[in-house]
Structure formats: structure tokens, C-alpha cells
Amino acid sequence: MTGRDAIQSALGSTKFLLTKYLEDLSDADLLTRPVPGANHIAWQLGHLIFAEPHLVKQGIPDAPYPDLPASFAETYGAKGAGKDGPDGFLTKAEYLSLFDKVRSATVAAVGKLSDADLDRPTTGSMAPFAPTLGDLLLLVCNHTLMHGGQFTVVRRKLGKPVLF
């Protein structure tokens, strides 16, 4: 297995986990906050979809991604985090479709890299946390998993079964 293969595998496994955490949740469940002031899953999903191209393009600037709705930056940036109610948020099916398209674009971009590319230094805001392209791509995986862990708290609050 190459480094590129390992990153693609991590992208696939974190997508699998995220999908499993959402499988039995309704659109209304996505708007449940585990505690006051915590982000609900709907915002976190949009944030993951919006953040992934932003992060990857810091190391692969020409990586092609699907266009996102114009409101994504406002809704899923810091200002949108405290918003309640369904207005402006998507359905679970819409989030999953967009996440799949974005993640597929990331996997495809990684597939064009060589293992030597993974050692390239990064620039931009994430360089202190992810000094190489390989580190940056693993950070994308970890970002997904970190938010997935937050989904489990909402699942517990809703009385859903423990999955893993």
C-alpha cells in the first residue's frame, strides 16, 4: 500500500463512519443540539462539505470540486453556527449527496498524486498544523472523524443505538 492508497482508504473509512452515524437520523434529528450552544449535525455536515475543498486546495490548488450553493459560506461559516430551525438548512439526503460529491473529488485528486507529492510543504492557514500535503490530507480525514464523534453525542441524546 502506498501513502496515497492509505489516504484514500482513510477518506473512505471516515466517509463510511459519517454515513453510518446518520443512517437512522431524520431531517429533524439533524437540528438537535446536544447542549445549548453546541452545533447541531446539520451545521456540522454543511461545515464539513464547505471546509473540505478549502482545506484540500491549500495543498492542491487546482483540485476540481463541485459548485456549492451560494449561501454555503454564510450558513456554514462561524456566523451560521448558532442558527436554529430548518430555514436555510438542507435535508439529510441533500447533505449526503453533496458530501459524496466533495469526498469523491478529494479521493480523485489524491489519486493523481505521487507518494513524493505527499512530502510537499503546505502553505496557508493550516501549514502550522499540517506541514506537508500528506499531513493536510490526513487532517481532512481527522476533521470528518472529529465531527462524527460529536454526532454520537446527539445520537445518545436521541436514544439511538450505539454503533461502534
N, C-alpha and C positions, 0 to 999 in steps of 0.2 A: 504494500500500500504506500502510495506517495503522500507527501504533505497535502497536495491538492485533493487527493482522494479522501484523506482524513477530514479535511474541512468540509468537503461536500457531504460526507457522512454525518458530521455534526450538524450541518444545516438541515439535513433530512430528519435526523432524530429529534431535534428541537421543534421542527415543524410537526412531527408526529405527536409529540407530547402536548403541544399547544392545542392541536386539533382534538385530542382525547379529552383534555380538560374542558373543552367547550361542547363536546358531543351532546350531552344531555341538558344543556342550559337553553333557556328560552331567550327571546329578544329582551323581554322584561328583566330576566335574571342578569343580563349584561349591565344593567343600570344600577345594580345593588352595590352599595358601598359597604365594605366590611365594618368600618367605623367612620364617624364623622370626619371629614377632611381627607379621607383616603380616596384614591382614584378608583372609579368603577372599571369593570372589564372593558366596556365599550370604549372608553377613552384610551385605555392601555392598548387595545388592539389597533386603534387608529394611530396611536403614537408609534407602535412597532412598525406599522406599514409605512408611515411617513419617515421614520428615522432610518430605516434600513438603507434606502438609496442614498440618503445624506451621508451616512457613515461610509458605505462602500465607495462612493465617489471621491472620498478623501484619499483613497489609495488607487482606485481605478476610475479616473475621471470620465472616461468615455464609455463606461458600462451603460448599456441601454436599459431603461426602465419604463414601465407603462406610465402614462399620464394619470395623475391622481386628481380627484375633484378639486376645484379652485379653493374651496373652503378648508381643505385639509390643514394647511399651515396654521390657520387661526383656531380651528376646532381642536387640533391635537397637539398644539404647542402648549406652553406653560399657561397661557391665558384661558384655554379651554378646559383645563383640568378640573376646575371646580364646578362646571356646569352640570346641572341636574336635568332630568326629564328627557323624553325621547327626541325632542326637536333638535335637528342637526346631527343626530347620530344615525348610524346605519343599522341594518338588520344583521344578525349573525351570518346569514348566507352571504351578504354583501362583503362583510369583513373577511370571511374565509376566502371568497373569490379573489379579493384584492391581495390578501396575504399570499395566496398561492401564486398569483402572477408576479408579485415582487420577489418572493423567495425563489421562484423558478428563474427569474432574471439574474439573481445573485448566484445561483448554482451554475448557470450558463457562463457568467463572467468568470467565475472561479475555474471552470473547465478549460478556459483559454489560457490560463496561467501555467508557467513552468514552476517547478519547485524553487528555482533560483529567484523567481519573481517574489516569492513569499518572504524573502530576506530583504527586499527593498525597504528603505526607510520611509516612514509616512510623514506627512506634513499635516497641518491643520490642527483643529482643536483637540483631536483625540490622540495626537502624537505622544503626549506625556504618558498616556495610559496604554497605548498600543504603538510601540516604536517601529514595528515592521508591518508590512502588509499582511503577513500571516497572523500576527497578533491582532490586527484590526478585524480580520475576518472571523477570528475566534471570538472576539468581543461581540460581534453581531450575534453569534450563536448564544453566547452567555447572556446578552441583553434579552433575547427571547426567553431563555430559561428563567431569568430573574423575574420577569413579569409573569411567566407561567406559575412560578411559586406563589406569587400574590393571588393568582386565580384560585389556588387551593384554599385560601382563607375564605374567599367568597363562597366556594363550594361547601365548606363546612357550615358557614352561616345559613346557607340554603338547605342544609340537611342532605346534601348529595353524598353518594358513596365515596369513600377514599379509593383512589385509583392506583396509586403507586406507593 
